[in-house]
Amino acid sequence: MHILLIFFLTLIISSCISRDKKSFHQFSTLPGMIGCEDGYKKLKITYESEIIIHGSYFKNTPTETQVTNFLNEQTNFLFGTFHDGIPMKSYNFFVSNEKPEFKIHKIYKTQYGSDLTVDKLESPRASDYLNYFYSNKISPKRNDQAFAVNFTTDINVHFCGSIVPTELSLTLPKDPYLAYWSVNPSERRLMKNAHFTNITNPCAHDEFVEIKSPTFLWYSWSPRRKSYDANKKIFDCNQIVQNKVVTSAKITQIPLIQKKMNFYWKNKNKIFLSAIFGRINNSPDGIRKTNEIFQKLVDKKDGGWNLLKTEISGSGDLGLISFVNFFEEIEKKYEVNFKFDQERKIYQAVIEKDKKIIELNLYFGGTDLEWEKDPYYLSNLLYFFEHSDLFFYFGHSGMGQNFDFKRISEGLNIPEHELIKKIRTKKEVFYSFMGCYSTAYIGEEILKARSGLGTNLALSGVRHFVTDFPQLFLENIFSQEENFHYPSYWQNLIFLYLQ
């Protein structure tokens, strides 16, 4: 159940609207942001902040190393802040996967400053600090001894907007691991999102009703929210959120070095393309239902798509629906027949056009943090990493854990250097990770592992994936080498180019 709760972080994943073939734009240089008509920019946000740590957690004044996790946890709340829209108004900020830099000015003793009531709630991936309060059944009081850390941080972000602001107001939790309890239990409200309801901290975006776990409040943090609960009673987070720090961030623009986007027909006439579609249904019953439908598709082999259309659309699993839509369109457009590899559980086809060949390999199954239940995901991931010229992923971002080298190596029981060796097999590779906020989680390890090799990287900057990206990419790759045309409805899809 703990793992399942994590999946709700990315439940709200939307399919693209129908394609508008008359409205296409050209995109040939990187880095850049598709859908950003005002121009993509990379920015550095610098601000001074403070965290507070309850004095009973450390016997002595903590070192800079001991407080680093607390600093990182506070910066995580920028996810919710940027999604919130309140301090940015018309601006669009997206968290980068680059690690923030900290300069600690001082660590000193003080009083905690707030009265919190820490009641124990189901909290997957709870920090040691939170578990300390749970196990000892204590709650901070305003006169308790505490340690304060004053610091400055630099964080790189992606930006879309015609005018770059010079300053940005930020509201962040002072004790980030206890941010959920910065709203006292008496102020919790019955909140509703779609058919989900929950009595919870209301100072978060609506999807937090589904996430539930207090350890993931940073993902939906909205400390300035003023709205109505499910009982139509008003609340104002400006009044009920305590133990917070309000700071002003300075913004500077980072120069971009643009390069041409590479396509791969220069020295070859055959390309290996792999696409992984992760299961998106999150409830135990939903997962079972999705697995049963997919097994029917496998058993039927040919002709199963139309017969099971009602079941597929009714499953509510956007991963399965996207997989089937992609499968059908490829079959129809390129007149190919897929074969099912029983050993690897992947669908394979060969597309030929203008004396060019694409070997297509599709996999659907459990990705994200549930891969322990799916014996084929990791082995296929390794296989695709070794052979792919083009690699696509659609599904949960898993906060980057899906593609964490250490987790993959441990899951496959191979040394990490063997994984890196597979990743470095091809001289040039295009990777595309279409999961929620892929920009913040994925890519850094791959780029480092492939240092000195040609690597193009496409990442989603928002809470959805673009379901028809592979189809359009195939059209482009068959038609040209220099420029990439994309439909105007694609919004905030970050392209990063590093080689």
Residue pairs with C-beta under 8 A, 6 or more apart in sequence:
1 122
2 122
2 124
2 125
3 124
3 369
3 370
4 282
4 283
4 284
4 370
5 122
5 124
5 211
5 212
5 213
6 124
6 125
6 213
6 216
6 368
6 369
6 398
6 399
7 282
7 368
7 369
7 370
7 396
8 207
8 210
8 211
8 212
8 282
9 211
9 216
9 219
9 396
9 399
9 436
10 280
10 368
10 396
10 397
10 398
10 435
10 436
10 463
11 207
11 210
11 280
11 282
12 207
12 210
12 436
12 463
12 464
13 280
13 318
13 396
13 435
13 436
13 463
13 464
13 465
14 318
14 463
14 464
15 318
15 321
15 322
15 464
15 467
16 466
16 467
16 468
16 489
16 490
17 489
19 468
19 472
19 487
19 489
20 487
20 488
20 489
21 487
23 487
23 488
23 489
24 485
24 486
24 487
24 488
25 34
25 485
25 486
25 487
25 488
26 483
26 484
26 485
27 34
27 261
27 483
27 484
27 485
27 486
27 495
28 260
28 261
28 482
28 483
28 484
29 258
29 259
29 260
29 261
29 497
30 258
30 259
30 260
30 261
30 456
30 495
30 496
30 497
31 40
31 42
31 256
31 258
31 494
31 495
31 496
31 497
32 40
32 258
32 495
33 40
33 158
33 160
33 461
33 492
33 493
33 494
33 495
34 486
34 490
34 491
34 492
34 493
34 494
34 495
35 160
35 488
35 489
35 490
35 491
35 492
35 493
36 92
36 160
36 492
38 160
38 161
38 162
39 160
39 161
39 162
40 158
40 159
40 160
40 256
40 494
41 158
41 159
41 160
41 161
41 164
41 253
41 254
41 256
42 96
42 156
42 157
42 158
42 159
42 253
42 254
42 256
43 93
43 156
43 157
43 158
43 159
43 164
43 251
43 252
43 253
43 254
44 154
44 155
44 156
44 157
44 251
44 252
44 253
44 254
45 154
45 155
45 156
45 157
45 168
45 249
45 250
45 251
46 152
46 153
46 154
46 155
46 249
46 250
46 251
46 252
47 152
47 153
47 168
47 170
47 247
47 248
47 249
47 250
48 150
48 151
48 152
48 247
49 74
49 150
49 151
49 152
49 153
49 170
49 172
49 245
49 247
50 148
50 149
50 150
50 151
50 174
50 245
51 67
51 70
51 71
51 74
51 148
51 149
51 151
51 174
51 175
51 176
51 245
52 110
52 112
52 113
52 146
52 147
52 148
52 149
52 174
52 175
52 243
53 62
53 67
53 70
53 129
53 146
53 147
53 148
53 149
53 175
54 112
54 133
54 140
54 144
54 146
54 175
55 109
55 112
55 144
55 145
55 146
55 147
56 138
56 144
56 145
57 129
57 132
58 66
58 147
61 107
61 108
61 109
61 147
62 107
62 147
63 107
64 104
64 107
67 104
67 107
67 147
67 149
68 102
69 127
70 129
70 149
70 176
70 177
71 100
71 102
71 104
71 149
71 151
71 153
72 100
73 127
73 176
73 177
73 218
74 172
74 173
74 176
75 100
75 153
75 155
76 176
76 218
76 219
77 172
77 173
77 176
77 179
77 217
77 218
77 221
78 95
78 155
78 157
78 170
79 95
79 218
79 219
79 220
79 221
79 437
79 440
80 204
80 205
80 217
80 218
80 219
80 220
80 221
80 222
81 87
81 170
81 171
81 172
81 221
82 88
82 93
82 94
82 95
82 157
83 205
83 220
83 463
84 205
84 221
84 222
84 224
84 225
86 222
86 224
86 225
87 168
87 169
87 170
87 171
87 224
88 168
90 161
91 159
91 160
91 161
91 165
92 159
92 160
92 161
92 492
93 157
93 158
93 159
94 157
94 158
94 159
94 160
94 437
94 439
94 440
94 461
94 462
94 492
94 494
95 155
95 157
95 158
95 437
95 439
95 440
96 155
96 156
96 157
96 158
96 439
96 440
97 400
97 439
97 440
97 441
97 442
97 443
97 444
97 459
98 156
98 444
100 153
100 154
100 155
101 153
101 154
101 155
102 151
102 152
102 153
103 151
103 152
103 153
104 149
104 150
104 151
105 150
105 151
105 152
106 149
106 150
107 147
107 148
107 149
107 150
108 147
108 148
108 150
109 145
109 146
109 147
109 148
110 145
110 146
110 147
110 148
111 142
111 143
111 144
111 145
111 146
112 140
112 141
112 142
112 143
112 144
112 145
112 146
113 142
113 146
113 174
113 243
114 140
114 142
114 174
114 182
114 242
114 243
115 139
115 140
115 141
115 142
116 139
116 140
116 175
116 178
116 181
116 182
116 184
116 242
116 243
117 139
117 181
117 184
117 185
118 133
118 134
118 138
118 139
118 140
118 178
118 181
119 181
119 185
120 134
120 137
121 180
121 213
121 214
122 212
122 213
123 130
123 134
123 213
123 214
123 215
124 213
124 215
125 215
126 134
126 215
127 177
127 215
129 177
129 178
130 177
130 178
130 214
130 215
133 139
133 178
139 181
140 146
140 175
140 178
156 254
158 439
158 461
158 494
160 492
164 251
164 253
165 251
166 250
166 251
167 248
167 249
167 250
167 251
168 248
168 249
168 251
169 246
169 247
169 248
169 249
170 246
170 247
170 248
170 249
171 223
171 224
171 241
171 244
171 245
171 246
172 244
172 245
172 247
173 179
173 182
173 221
173 223
173 243
173 244
173 245
174 182
174 243
174 244
174 245
175 182
175 243
176 218
178 243
179 214
179 217
179 218
179 221
180 201
180 214
180 215
180 217
181 214
182 241
182 242
182 243
182 244
183 201
183 202
183 203
183 237
183 240
183 241
183 242
184 240
184 242
187 201
187 202
187 235
187 240
188 199
188 200
188 201
188 202
189 199
189 200
189 202
189 229
189 230
189 231
189 233
189 235
190 197
190 198
190 199
190 229
190 230
190 231
191 197
191 198
191 199
191 200
191 202
191 206
191 208
191 209
191 229
191 230
192 206
192 209
192 230
193 206
193 207
193 208
193 209
193 210
194 210
196 209
196 210
197 209
197 230
198 209
198 210
198 212
200 208
200 209
200 212
201 208
201 214
201 217
202 225
202 227
202 229
202 235
202 237
203 221
203 222
203 223
203 225
203 237
203 240
203 241
204 217
204 220
204 221
204 222
204 225
205 220
205 222
207 220
208 216
208 217
208 219
208 220
211 219
211 220
222 237
223 237
223 238
223 241
223 244
224 237
224 238
225 235
225 237
226 234
226 235
226 236
226 237
226 238
227 234
227 235
228 234
228 235
229 235
258 497
259 497
259 499
260 482
261 456
261 482
261 483
261 484
261 495
261 497
262 428
262 430
262 454
262 456
263 476
263 477
263 480
263 481
263 482
264 271
264 389
264 390
264 428
264 430
264 477
265 271
265 356
265 477
265 481
266 481
269 355
269 356
269 357
270 356
270 357
270 358
270 359
271 356
271 357
271 358
271 359
271 389
271 390
271 477
272 358
272 359
272 361
272 387
272 388
272 389
272 390
273 358
273 359
273 360
273 361
273 388
273 389
273 390
273 391
273 392
273 470
273 474
274 361
274 362
274 363
274 384
274 387
274 388
274 390
274 391
274 392
275 326
275 360
275 361
275 362
275 363
275 391
275 392
275 393
275 394
275 470
276 363
276 364
276 367
276 377
276 380
276 381
276 384
276 392
276 393
276 394
276 395
277 319
277 320
277 322
277 323
277 326
277 362
277 363
277 364
277 394
277 395
278 319
278 364
278 365
278 366
278 367
278 368
278 393
278 394
278 395
278 396
278 402
278 435
279 287
279 290
279 291
279 317
279 319
279 320
279 364
279 365
279 366
279 367
279 368
279 370
279 395
280 317
280 318
280 319
280 320
280 395
280 396
281 287
281 289
281 290
281 315
281 316
281 317
281 319
281 320
286 315
286 316
286 317
287 366
287 370
289 315
289 317
290 315
290 317
290 319
290 320
293 308
293 311
293 312
293 315
293 320
294 320
294 364
294 365
296 304
296 308
296 311
297 304
297 305
297 308
297 324
298 340
298 345
300 307
300 308
301 340
302 337
305 312
305 324
305 327
305 328
312 320
312 321
312 324
313 321
315 321
318 467
319 364
319 394
319 395
320 364
322 394
322 465
322 467
323 362
323 364
323 394
325 467
325 468
326 362
326 467
326 468
326 470
326 471
327 338
327 347
327 362
329 468
329 471
330 336
330 349
330 351
330 360
330 471
330 474
331 337
331 338
331 349
333 471
334 349
334 351
334 353
336 349
336 350
336 351
336 360
337 349
338 347
338 348
338 349
338 362
339 347
339 348
339 349
340 346
340 347
340 348
341 347
341 348
344 363
344 376
344 379
344 380
344 383
345 363
345 365
345 376
345 380
346 361
346 362
346 363
346 380
347 361
347 362
347 363
348 359
348 360
348 361
348 362
349 360
350 357
350 358
350 359
350 360
351 357
351 358
351 360
351 474
353 478
354 478
356 478
358 474
358 477
361 384
363 376
363 377
363 380
363 384
365 374
365 376
365 377
366 373
366 374
366 377
367 374
367 377
367 393
367 395
367 396
367 398
367 402
368 395
368 396
368 398
368 401
368 402
369 398
369 401
369 402
371 377
371 378
371 402
371 411
372 411
378 408
378 411
378 412
379 412
381 408
382 408
382 412
382 419
382 422
384 391
385 391
385 419
385 422
385 423
385 425
386 422
386 423
386 425
387 425
387 426
388 426
388 429
389 426
389 428
389 429
389 430
390 429
390 430
390 432
390 473
390 477
391 429
391 430
391 431
391 432
392 432
392 434
392 469
392 470
392 473
393 402
393 403
393 432
393 433
393 434
393 435
394 434
394 435
394 465
394 467
394 469
395 402
395 434
395 435
395 465
396 402
396 435
396 436
397 433
397 435
397 436
397 437
397 438
397 441
397 442
397 460
398 435
398 441
399 441
400 440
400 441
400 442
401 407
402 435
402 442
403 433
403 442
403 445
403 446
404 445
405 416
405 419
405 420
405 445
405 449
406 416
408 419
409 415
409 416
409 418
409 419
412 419
420 449
423 446
423 449
423 450
424 449
424 450
424 453
426 453
427 453
427 454
428 453
428 454
428 455
428 456
429 450
429 453
429 454
429 455
429 456
430 456
430 457
430 458
431 443
431 446
431 455
431 456
431 457
431 458
432 457
432 458
432 459
432 469
432 473
433 442
433 443
433 457
433 458
433 459
433 460
434 458
434 460
434 465
434 466
434 469
435 441
435 442
435 460
435 465
436 460
436 462
436 463
436 464
436 465
437 460
437 461
437 462
437 463
438 459
438 460
438 461
438 494
439 459
439 460
439 461
439 494
439 496
442 459
443 457
443 459
443 496
446 455
446 457
447 455
447 457
447 498
453 499
454 499
455 498
455 499
456 495
456 497
457 495
457 496
457 497
457 498
458 469
458 493
458 494
458 495
458 496
459 493
459 494
459 495
459 496
460 466
460 492
460 493
460 494
461 492
461 493
461 494
462 491
462 492
466 490
466 493
469 493
472 485
472 486
472 487
473 484
476 483
476 484
476 485
486 493
